[in-house]
Amino acid sequence: MSSTLMTRPLTVSLVEEAIAKLPIQGRVLLKLLLIQYLDVSRDEILFMVADRPDPRCVSGTKPVTTMTQESIAATTARWQEYRRRTRLRRERTSLQCTVLKHLAETADAMATCAASLLASRGVSPRAIETLKAQARTAVSGPVLRVLDERWEQGDIGAEEFQNYRLAIELQTLLRFTERFRKRLDLAERERRTSDRAVLQDHEICHIWGIPASSLAARKVKFLSQYLLGLQGKLSDVPPASNQAPSLALWEETLAVLSTTPIERSIATYDGLERTESALLEKLTAYALIGIPEQSETAFWNSLVLGASSKAVHSEATRTLFGLQRLAAIQQDLDRSPDALEHELLKRTAPPTKEAAAPLSSEAERHAGELTEMQKQILHNFIGEDMSGRASDKW
């Protein structure tokens, strides 16, 4: 269909109107195809139960059967399970994009703040640019160990120590920024693919309980009716009976439905990081890019893929508890320059040196003496006979 015939923009209400005008078979088929966006009504579930062929019938005619509560409950349960899986996938991909975008912006803002702190402490712009250029290949582990040893031995001052730590933190944050942006590109592609995904034929047959041959014929018939009906609503000229439907309208249908609000699931704690308080503490540090670089990938995979041995998975599909809590923490996060500067200064401050406490003379004097508890333990081990003498049986 050419764009000159389009007089109205495609909206969600037009899609729903076009589906509502189809026969009940067509409505059920379209709503099952678009299960992550549209719900099936109670009457349509009853129609699916009544429309199922009897597997005991081999004569080619459908016998008159009576619907039972068990068959209705089974069909409803299958539909709800597929709907839950597809909508969890849509919610997960959306949360991934939201969280990764926030993480990339936070890492970039903290890297900018670290560079400004280094400049205010007398580091030349050329040295800062060199640090940025070498950030991708820099290995911070050995440098941090050498820096800590020098601090413990007193070979470096507090200000110089913090300057080195700010330089290392700058390179780490730049690597995090690049990692989050690459991961965000992958998540965006996954989200677009998920938004345009429809239920597969074998999944529709499983819910409906009809053979694949019957579904294929109904699919061709009712998809054509839907597209032609939608084409008539969008143009002033009604479509001819022999006119081929525009396949672009199906892509536009999926694109329009993908803009609808995402239904948030109620996720429960699944045992990640052993305790909920430990998980929330780690998520708070993660929101401020305060997690170790070497363990960040494993933690992210545990949030997104459930690929953690520390999580107890009680559901058939992974929950979104960690991603939901991380998104909530990010919404309350203060990303002002002053707050980020305070966080960086606290993170890069030199550790306090604990002086070894000398033993008091009183403790040294009683170091070799036995306490009453120790005497009682030895007494019980040696034992006594009836006369009160130490037993000689040992």
N, C-alpha and C positions, 0 to 999 in steps of 0.2 A: 504494500500500500504506500503510495507516495505521500510525502509530507504535506502536499498541497491540499489533500483531502482532510487533514487533521484540523478540526475546529475546536476541540476541547482537550485540555491536558488530561493524561491518565492519572486517576486518583484511586485510593484504596476503596472508597465508596463505590466507584464505577466497577471495580473488579468484583466487589461483593454483590452488586446488583446483577451483573452478567452471570455470576454463578447461581444466584437465587432463581433466575428465570429458567434454568435448565431443569429437565426431569430429575426425579430423585436419584436415579442411577448416576446421572451426570454430576449432580451436586456431591454425592458421596465420593465419586472418583476424583473430582477436582480438590475437594477438601482433604482427601488422603494424600494426594500428590503434594499439596501445600500444607502439610500437617504442622510444620513449625510456625505457621502464621494463622491458620484457620482451625476452628473447632468443629467437631461433628456433634450434631444435636442428638437428643434421646431418640427421636423418631427415626433418624437416619441409622442409628445403631440397631434399632429394631428391624429396619428394612434389611440391613446386612445379615442379621441372624436369619430372617425369613428367606432371604435370597440365596442362602448357601445350598448347594446341591447335597442331596443325601448320598453319602458314599456307599450305602448298602444297595442303592438302586442301580441295576445294571441293564435295565430294559430300555433306557433312553428317555423315559418320561419321569418327570419330577413328582414324587408322591406328596400328598398333603401331610405336612408334619406340623406338630404343635411346638411352639417355642417354649423353652423351659428357662427358669431363672438361672440355671447353671450355664446354659449356652449364652444367655445375655451377659452374664457376669464375665464369662471367658472372653467374649468379643470386646467388651468394655475394657477389660484388663489389658488385652493386647494393644488396643488403640492407645490407652493411657501410657503404656510402656514406651511405645515408639514415639509418642508425642514428647514424653519426658526426655528421652535420649536426644532427639533433634533440638529441643529447646535448650537443653543443657549445653549442647555443642555451640549453639548460637550465642548463648550467654558467655561461655568460656572464651570464644574468639573475640567477643566485644570487650570483655574484661582484660584480656591479654593486651589488646591495642591501647586501652585506656591506661593501664598500669605501666606498660613499657614507654609510652609517650611521656608520662610523668617522670619516670626514672631517668630517661634521656635528658629531659629538661633540667632535672635536679642536678645530675652529674655535670652537665655543661655549665650551669650557674655556679656550682661549687668550684669547678676548674677555673672559671673566670675570677672568682673571689680569691683563690689561692695564688693566681698570677698577680693580682693587685696587691696582695699581702707581701709577696716577694719583692715587688717593685717598691713598695713603701719601706722595705727593710734594706734598700740599697742594692738589690740585685739588678744588674743592667738589663735593658730590654733585649739585647742580643743573647745574653745567657738564658733568658726566659724562652726566647724563640728556639734556641738550641735544645732546651729541655722538651719543648713541645714536639720538635722534629724527631727526637729520639724516644718519644714516649712509647711508640708501638713495639720497639725491640728491647726496651729496658727491662731488666730483671731486678726487681726490688728486694727479693728475699735476702740474698747475700749482703747487699748494701745495708739493709736494716740490722742484720746481725752484727756487722762491723761497727755500725753507729752505736748500737747498744753497748758493745764491749768498750768502745772508747769512752762512752758516758760513765760506765761503771768504774773504769780505771781513772777517771778524772782528766782525760786528755782533751776534752772539748767542753766549752762553756754552754750554758743553757740557751743563749740566743743563737749561737752557731748550730747547736743541735736542732733547734726548732726550724731554722732556715733549711737545713738538710731535709728534715721531715716534711716541710711544706713542698720542697721540690719533688720528693718522692710521691707525696700525695697528689700533686698536680699531674704527674705522669700516670698515676693509677686512675685518677678521675677521667683523664682523656681516653684511656683504654676502655673504661666502663662506658663512656659516652658512645664510642664507636661500636662497642658490643651491643648496647641497647638499641642503637639505630638500625643495625643490621637485623637484629631480632625483631624489631618493629616492622621492617619491610616484609619479613616472612609472615608475621602475624597478620598484616594487612591483606596479603595475598590469600592466606588461609581463611580470613573472614569473608572476603569477596567470594571465594569458592563455596564456603558454607552457606552464604546467603542465597546463592543460586542453585543449591542442591535440592532435589525433590526426592520423595520416597521412591525406592526401587520397586520394580514390578513384583519381585518375589516377596517383598515386605508387604505390599498392598494385598497380595494374594493370601499372605499369612493372616492379616487382620480380617479380611473380608471372608476368606474361606472359599474362594472360587478358583477354578483352574486358570493357568496362564493363558490358554487360548481364548477363553471368554474375556479376560481382562484386556488382551491386545485389541480385540474387536471394539470393545467399549471405549478404549483409550483413543483410537482413531476417530470414532464417531463423535464423542463428546468434546474432545479437544477442538475439533473443527467447529462444532456448534458454539463453543465458548468464544473462540477467536473471531468468528463471524459476527456473533452478537456484540462483542466488544467493539469490533470495527464499526458496526452500525451506530453504536452510542457515541463514538468519537468523531464521526463524520456526518455531514448533512445528507449524503447520498447513501441510501440503504444498500447493503451488498447484494449482488445478484446471487441466485440460487446455485449457479455453476461456478461462482468465483472462488478461487483458491484463497484460504486464509493466510494472513501475513504472520510468518513465524517471528518477526521482530516484536510483535505484540506480546508474545510469551516471555521474551527476555525483558521487555518493559514491565510486564506484570511482576516478575520476580524482583526487578529493581525497585518498583514502587512499594511492594510489600516489605522489602528489607529496611525501609525507612520507618516502619511501625515501631512503637516502643517495645523494648525487650522485657519480657516477664522475668522477674528476679526469683530465683529459687530460694527455698529456706534450707540452707546447708547447716549440717551439724558437725561438730568437731570430730575428726576421724583419727586422732592419735598422732598426728604429725608432730615431730620434735618431742615426743613422749608426753608432754603436758601442754595444756592450752596457754598457761602463763609463759612458758618458755617459747612457744610459737609466737605469741604476741610481742614478746621482747625482741625476738629475732626479726620479726616483720617491721617493728619500729626502727631498728638499726638498718634494715634493708632499705626502707624508705629514704633514709639519709645517706645511702651508699656507704654504710659503716660496716659492711660484711666483708670478711676476707675474700680477696680476689680468687684464690684457688678453690674455695668452696661455694662460690656464687652460682656456678652453673648447675651443680648438683642440687642446690636449694631451689633454684628456679624450676628445674625439671620436676622436683617433688611437688611444687605448687601447681604446675600446669598438667603434668602427665601422671601424677601419683606414683612416680617411680622412686619411691623411698621405702627402705625396709623398716623405717621408724614409724610408718603410718599403718594403722589397722583399717583395712578397707572392708566395711560392712555392707556396702552397696554393690550392685552389679556394675555400676559405672562410678567413676571417681566423682567426688564432691568438689565444690568450689569454695570451701570454707576459707582456705588460705588466700585465694585471690580476692574474695569479697572483703576480708578483713584488711588486706593490704590496700585495696582501693579506698576503704573508709579511713585508714590511717593517713593516706596521702591527701585526702580532702582536708584534714585538720592540720596538715603540716605547714609550718611557718617557713616560707622560702624567701623572706626578705634578706637583703644583703647583710644587715646586722646580725640576723640569726645564723646565717651561713658562716659568717666570719667568726662568730663565737664558737660554733661547732668545730670549725677547722682549727682554731687556736687550742681548744680543749683536746682535740684529737691528736695534735702534734706536739703537745707540751711534753717536756722531758719527764720521765718517771721519777718519783721521789726515791731518794736513797735511804734505806733503813739501816740505821747503825746497830751493830750487834750489841745487845745488852749484856754487860759483864755480870758474871755470877757474884752474888754477894758472899761475904765471908761466912755468914751464917749457913748459907746453902752448901758451901764447900765443906764446912765442918761436919754437917750432918749427911754429907753425900754417901759416906760409907756405912752409915748405921741403918739397921733394918727397922721398918715401920711396924706398928702393931699388926696390921693386916698381913704383911709379909711373914711375921713370926707365926701368926695363926695358920697360914697356908702350909708352912714347913711343919708345924706341929701336927696338923691333920695328915700330912703325907707320911710322917714317921710313925705316928700312932702310939698308943700306950696299952700295957696289959692291965689286968685287974688290980695289981698291986701299985699301980701308978708309975712303974718304971717304964722306961722306953723299951719297946718290944725288940727282941733280938731275932725275930723271924725274918727280918729284912737283911 
